[in-house]
């Protein structure tokens, strides 16, 4: 297998660090590694396969000789450097939302639409983390019968706000136990012992940017341009692993038994569905691994073609870093 010169843009963030870890875990054929970050991080070392690799400042001329760049930076950084990555001849697999809905950029979950990677023009987009977790659970059903509508409520871990979000939850809990005040920084309100029913800014009819991603990205990935999605995204005091409650309506009826069989057979999914014995997906069980757990599958009581389900998946791994590395593996 050909070895590649690989860059990781945003190598010091939570997703960037996880990308380095997963490249090593999955034994991706890395000929040379170039971690890229801001000027203040340049010169620091990151560990990769037992070796210390220096961080390089992300500049327009920093991508020469690379075959692949994994993006783990914000939209503005991705937009700034994408032309220079392409000019250097590398493929850019980007985790930001900058390119996800552009018509000439594939948006890929490898277990669902790997064939879309074939028409890339140098950039491939990694979907939103909550979209990945939810679609992994519903895609097996969509293949059996197209989804017409979907109502989703997400319970999103603080890892979605990166290292700062995880630190804030931990420090806030510690301060609360000591009776000390704590001023939130990563979130608009305290997250310890609380839930915050807004993620992202208002975008459309009171729905936030995070909520609209479920519909807009879901349509593109599932090739269902008419699928209608109503979503509510909520930040919860959980460190890792997003959870999503989904109510969906399919064109043809899918029974609960059929749905369980479809999920159990789907790559990347694990059926965890035994309510009498209190066995169902939970964030603690799904953290730091790559499977999306799916359970609580039951008929929707408001529709004769509806199903309810509950799913959990690690936001940093399958919801971001692992999915990006899997996309890179498609290119091999």
C-alpha positions in Angstrom: 0.0 0.0 0.0 1.3 3.4 -0.9 2.4 5.6 2.0 1.2 9.2 2.2 2.6 12.4 3.5 -0.1 13.5 5.9 -0.8 16.9 7.4 -3.2 17.5 10.3 -4.5 21.1 10.3 -5.5 22.1 13.9 -3.4 19.4 15.4 -3.5 20.8 19.0 -7.3 20.8 19.3 -9.5 17.9 20.7 -10.4 16.6 17.2 -6.9 17.1 15.9 -5.3 15.2 18.7 -7.9 12.4 18.2 -7.0 12.3 14.5 -3.4 11.6 15.4 -4.4 8.9 17.8 -6.7 7.2 15.2 -4.2 7.4 12.4 -1.9 5.4 14.6 -4.6 3.0 15.9 -5.8 2.2 12.4 -2.2 1.9 11.1 -2.9 4.4 8.3 0.1 4.3 5.9 1.8 7.6 7.0 5.1 8.2 5.3 5.6 11.5 7.1 3.4 13.5 9.5 3.1 17.2 9.6 1.0 18.6 12.5 -0.1 22.1 11.7 -1.3 24.7 14.2 -1.1 28.4 15.1 2.1 30.3 15.5 2.0 30.1 19.3 2.0 26.3 19.1 4.8 26.0 16.5 7.8 24.1 17.7 5.9 22.2 20.4 6.0 18.4 20.1 3.1 15.9 19.6 3.4 12.2 20.0 2.8 9.9 17.1 3.6 6.2 17.1 6.1 6.6 19.9 7.9 9.5 18.3 7.9 13.2 19.0 6.9 15.3 15.9 7.3 19.1 15.9 4.3 21.3 15.2 4.6 23.5 12.1 3.0 26.9 11.9 0.0 26.8 9.5 0.8 29.3 6.7 0.0 29.4 3.0 3.3 27.8 2.1 3.2 25.0 4.8 1.5 22.3 2.6 4.2 21.6 0.0 4.9 17.9 -0.5 1.7 16.7 1.3 -0.6 14.1 -0.2 -3.4 14.4 2.3 -4.5 17.1 4.8 -7.0 16.3 7.6 -8.8 19.5 8.7 -9.7 19.9 12.4 -9.9 23.7 12.4 -12.7 26.3 12.3 -14.4 27.5 9.1 -12.3 30.6 8.6 -9.1 28.6 8.8 -10.4 25.9 6.4 -11.5 28.6 3.9 -8.2 30.4 4.2 -6.0 27.4 3.6 -8.1 25.2 1.2 -6.8 26.9 -2.0 -3.2 26.5 -0.8 -3.8 22.8 0.1 -5.2 22.2 -3.4 -2.4 24.2 -5.0 0.1 21.9 -3.2 -1.6 18.9 -4.8 -3.0 17.4 -1.6 -6.5 16.2 -0.9 -8.3 18.1 1.9 -10.6 16.1 4.2 -12.2 18.9 6.2 -14.1 18.6 9.5 -15.4 22.2 9.5 -18.8 23.1 8.0 -17.2 25.4 5.4 -17.7 23.1 2.4 -20.4 20.6 3.4 -23.2 22.0 1.3 -21.2 23.0 -1.7 -22.5 21.1 -4.8 -19.0 20.1 -6.0 -17.8 18.8 -2.6 -18.8 15.3 -1.5 -20.1 15.0 2.1 -19.2 11.5 3.3 -20.1 8.9 6.0 -18.1 5.9 4.6 -20.6 3.3 5.9 -23.5 5.1 4.1 -22.3 6.9 0.9 -18.7 5.9 0.1 -19.3 6.0 -3.6 -19.7 9.8 -3.5 -15.9 10.1 -2.7 -15.2 9.1 -6.3 -16.3 12.6 -7.7 -14.3 14.8 -5.3 -12.2 17.6 -6.8 -9.7 17.9 -4.1 -12.0 18.6 -1.1 -14.1 16.1 0.8 -16.3 17.3 3.7 -16.8 15.5 7.0 -20.4 15.9 8.3 -21.5 17.4 11.6 -21.0 15.2 14.6 -24.7 14.9 15.5 -25.6 14.3 11.9 -23.1 11.4 11.8 -24.5 9.8 14.9 -28.1 10.1 13.9 -27.6 9.0 10.3 -25.6 6.0 11.2 -28.7 4.8 13.1 -31.3 5.7 10.5 -29.4 4.9 7.2 -30.1 1.1 7.4 -33.8 2.0 7.6 -33.6 4.6 4.8 -32.1 1.9 2.5 -35.1 -0.3 3.2 -37.6 2.5 2.6 -36.9 6.2 2.0 -37.4 8.5 5.0 -40.0 11.1 4.5 -39.8 13.0 7.8 -37.6 12.9 10.9 -38.0 14.6 14.3 -34.7 14.6 16.2 -33.8 15.8 19.7 -30.1 15.8 20.4 -28.4 15.6 23.9 -25.0 16.8 23.0 -21.9 16.4 25.2 -19.7 19.3 26.1 -16.9 17.7 24.0 -18.8 19.3 21.1 -17.2 22.6 22.3 -13.8 21.0 22.3 -11.2 20.9 25.2 -12.6 24.2 26.6 -16.1 22.7 27.0 -14.9 19.6 28.8 -12.7 21.6 31.1 -15.5 24.0 31.9 -17.9 21.2 32.9 -15.2 19.6 35.2 -14.2 22.9 36.8 -17.8 24.0 37.2 -18.7 20.8 39.1 -15.6 21.1 41.3 -16.4 24.7 42.1 -20.0 23.9 42.9 -19.0 21.1 45.3 -16.7 23.7 47.1 -19.4 26.3 47.1 -17.3 28.6 45.0 -18.6 30.9 42.1 -17.7 30.0 38.5 -18.0 32.3 35.5 -18.9 30.3 32.3 -16.7 31.0 29.4 -17.2 28.1 26.9 -21.0 28.3 27.2 -23.4 31.1 27.6 -24.8 29.6 30.8 -23.6 27.2 33.5 -23.6 23.6 32.1 -23.1 21.7 35.4 -26.5 20.4 36.6 -28.1 22.2 33.7 -29.2 21.8 30.1 -28.9 24.5 27.5 -31.5 24.3 24.6 -29.4 26.2 22.1 -26.4 25.1 20.1 -25.4 27.4 17.3 -26.9 30.7 16.2 -30.4 31.3 15.0 -30.6 30.5 11.3 -34.1 29.7 10.0 -37.6 30.3 11.6 -36.1 30.0 15.1 -34.0 26.9 14.3 -30.3 27.2 15.0 -27.5 26.5 12.6 -26.7 23.2 14.4 -30.3 22.1 14.1 -30.6 22.8 10.3 -27.5 20.7 9.7 -29.5 17.6 10.4 -31.8 18.3 7.5 -29.5 19.9 5.0 -26.6 17.5 5.5 -28.9 14.5 5.9 -30.6 15.1 2.6 -27.2 15.2 0.8 -25.7 12.1 2.5 -28.8 9.9 2.2 -29.6 11.2 -1.3 -33.1 12.2 -0.1 -33.6 15.8 -1.3 -37.2 15.9 -0.1 -36.6 14.6 3.5 -38.0 17.0 6.1 -36.3 17.2 9.4 -37.3 19.1 12.6 -34.5 19.1 15.1 -33.8 20.5 18.6 -30.2 20.5 19.8 -29.5 20.6 23.6 -26.2 20.8 25.4 -26.1 18.4 28.4 -23.6 17.9 31.2 -22.0 14.9 29.7 -18.2 14.8 28.9 -18.2 12.7 25.7 -20.7 11.0 23.4 -23.8 12.6 21.9 -27.2 11.0 22.2 -30.1 11.5 19.7 -33.8 10.7 20.0 -35.3 10.1 16.5 -38.9 9.8 15.3 -39.0 9.0 11.6 -41.6 8.2 9.1 -40.8 6.0 6.1 -42.5 5.7 2.7 -43.3 2.0 3.4 -43.9 0.6 6.8 -40.9 -1.0 8.6 -41.8 -3.2 11.5 -39.9 -3.0 14.8 -38.5 -6.5 14.2 -37.3 -5.5 10.7 -35.7 -2.4 12.0 -33.8 -4.2 14.7 -32.5 -6.7 12.1 -31.5 -3.9 9.7 -29.6 -2.0 12.5 -27.9 -5.2 13.8 -26.6 -5.9 10.3 -25.4 -2.4 9.5 -21.7 -1.7 9.5 -20.6 0.7 12.3 -23.8 0.1 14.3 -24.4 -2.0 17.4 -28.0 -3.0 18.4 -28.4 -2.4 22.1 -32.1 -2.9 22.7 -33.4 -4.8 25.7 -35.7 -2.5 27.7 -37.0 -5.1 30.2 -33.4 -5.7 31.3 -32.5 -2.0 31.2 -30.0 -2.4 28.4 -29.9 0.5 26.0 -27.4 3.0 24.5 -25.8 5.4 27.0 -22.9 7.9 26.7 -20.7 6.2 29.2 -20.8 3.0 27.2 -20.2 4.6 23.8 -17.4 6.9 24.7 -13.8 6.4 23.3 -14.9 3.9 20.7 -16.3 4.1 17.1 -19.6 2.2 17.0 -22.9 4.0 17.2 -25.2 2.2 19.6 -28.9 2.0 18.7 -31.8 1.0 20.8 -35.3 1.8 22.2 -36.6 0.9 18.8 -40.4 1.1 18.9 -43.4 2.0 16.8 -44.4 5.6 16.7 -47.8 6.0 18.3 -48.7 9.0 16.0 -48.1 7.4 12.6 -48.7 3.9 11.1 -45.4 4.2 9.2 -43.3 5.7 12.0 -40.5 4.4 14.3 -38.9 5.8 17.4 -35.2 5.1 18.3 -32.4 6.2 20.5 -28.8 6.3 19.6 -25.4 7.3 21.1 -22.0 7.8 19.6 -18.7 9.3 20.5 -18.6 12.9 19.1 -14.9 13.2 19.0 -14.2 9.8 17.4 -16.9 8.6 15.0 -18.6 12.0 15.0 -15.4 13.7 13.8 -11.9 12.2 13.8 -12.6 8.6 13.0 -15.0 9.5 10.2 -12.3 11.7 8.6 -9.7 9.0 8.8 -12.2 6.5 7.3 -12.7 9.0 4.4 -9.0 9.1 3.9 -8.9 5.3 3.8 -11.4 5.4 0.9 -8.9 7.4 -1.1 -6.3 4.7 -0.7 
